[in-house]
């Protein structure tokens, strides 16, 4: 699943330092969240697509590890990104 370059740049600009900031944890978490949402919608229609389900689980794990890293390093950035993306209760 590939997102359009315009969509990626928009996500990086909103959550990173600039549209070219692809390496920050916030930008990567935002990108993973967009991909997770897309794959979740796909799986609602195609329930037996196990390859997509496996990649979804892998993406959720990657995002979880990045969030754990951010929580350990800078709790304020962690709280800001989960609030902005609305990915926690």
Long-range contacts (C-beta under 8 A, 24 or more apart in sequence): 1-35, 1-38, 1-39, 1-42, 1-55, 3-31, 3-34, 3-35, 3-38, 7-34, 15-81, 15-84, 15-85, 25-66, 25-69, 25-70, 25-77, 25-81, 26-70, 26-77, 26-80, 26-81, 28-66, 29-63, 29-66, 29-67, 29-70, 29-81, 29-85, 30-81, 30-85, 32-59, 32-62, 32-63, 32-66, 33-63, 33-85, 33-87, 35-59, 36-60, 36-63
